[in-house]
Amino acid sequence: MIGYAMDGFGIYAHKDANGNSYDDLDDCGGHYDNVRGYHYHAGDAGSNQILGCLHGVSGSMSVKG
């Protein structure tokens, strides 16, 4: 996992541990599996795009100091 998208779903590396790309990603770069539920995979290196869109509703937060 490399982070969380603004809709709360996890973002994982573009390729799996064997260096293979996923072939079942939706338009936003995400899919479901039995372990993580819905999650994203970052865009291909050099694409200059981590995610194509968001699957869920964007959240927000504020930090008071």
N, C-alpha and C positions, 0 to 999 in steps of 0.2 A: 504494500500500500504506500502510495506516495502523497496522499492527502485526501481531503474531502471537497466535493463540489459545493456550491452555494445552496444546493437543494438537499444536502445532507448525505448523499450517496458517496461511497468510497471511490477513489480513483486509483487504479493499479497500472502497472507497466504496460506498454503497448504489446509486448510479446510475452509468451509463457516462459517457464524456466528452461525449456528446450530451444528457445529462439523462434518458435512458431507464432505466426499471427493468428488471431481469432477470426473465424469465418462466419460468425453468427451475430455480429454487432449490429445494433440498430443505427438509425441516422445520427443519434447523439453519441455513438461510440460505446454504448453499454449493452449489457445482456444479463440474464439471470443464470445462477447456478445454485446447486443445492446447499452449498456451504455459506456463501456470502449474500444470497438473494440478488437483487438488482445492484449492479455496480458498473462503473465506467472503466475503460482502458484508454490511456492517453494516446493522442494522435501519434502518427509515425514521426520519427526523428526528421527534422527538416521541414515538416509541414507547417510549422509556426502556429499550430493550433492544438491545444490540449484537448478540448471537447468541442464537438460540433454544435451542441445545444444542451439544454437541460431537460431531463426526463420528468422531474418533479417540480414542485413550486419552490422558487427561490426564497430563502429566508433572509433574515437580517439580525444583527445584534449591535448593541452599543456597549461601550466600555466606559465606566465612570471611574475616575482616578482620584 
